[in-house]
Amino acid sequence: MKKLLLVIALATSLGGCAELRNIGTAISLGTTTITNPVTPTRLNQMESAITVVFAGLQAWKKSCVEGLIPASCKAQIAQVQVYTRQIPPYLTQLRTFVKNNDQVNAVTVFNQVVTLADTIKSQAAAGGVTITATVGN
């Protein structure tokens, strides 16, 4: 329910926002350990958070293409895309590991996705865009 409200709040702010600099979502991806396994619920939370992050990045890109923000955004977005392109294959692997209850590999991949998401958020912040997401620990 909490995540649904977050998505609705993000969608509302994206819809009425002419400049992406004012967008802020609440996403914080926590790392996991063997004692805190990656369950199907945590996987769904991760995927929901990543979807919100990608939606924010897509809105940033759209604002850039439309010229609503400085032209330097193109180079900034290109830097972020290096990391965003790595996430889908990791999520595919993560789904398989969670399905097979392979927690050692699931934890490793989960933490790699968290690291990538943190890098994406900091790269976006360097470009003047605040993107944050919350995934249950």
Helices and strands as residue ranges (DSSP letters): H 2-15, G 20-22, H 40-65, H 73-84, H 87-99, H 103-126
